[in-house]
């Protein structure tokens, strides 16, 4: 599992995927999320604007990501 540091209360799913380098653009993130490629906390997620908070786990493209507050 790879932790992604954030400086805000939450990060949108599409932005997390971009920050992690798993997609290159917001458009690519939108298409892949809406195609059902993302899972949040084990459940399929089709909302690109889903709020991801520390403690949530995102599975995408064979990787598991978790947001954490930056130090």
C-alpha positions, 0 to 999 in steps of 0.5 A, a space after each residue: 500500500 502506498 500512502 499519499 500525503 495531503 494537506 487538506 481535509 480530503 482529496 477527490 478521487 480523481 485528484 488522488 489518482 493524478 497525484 499518485 501518477 496513476 493517470 495523466 489527466 483528469 479526463 483519463 481519471 474520469 473515464 477510468 473511474 466511470 468504467 468501474 476501475 476504482 474501488 474505495 474501501 472495497 466497494 466499486 466507486 463511479 464518482 470521480 469527485 468522491 471525497 477520500 479522507 485519511 483512513 480510506 483505501 483506494 484500489 486502482 490499476 493493481 495498486 492500493 493507495 491511502 491518503 494521509 495527512 502531511 506532516 
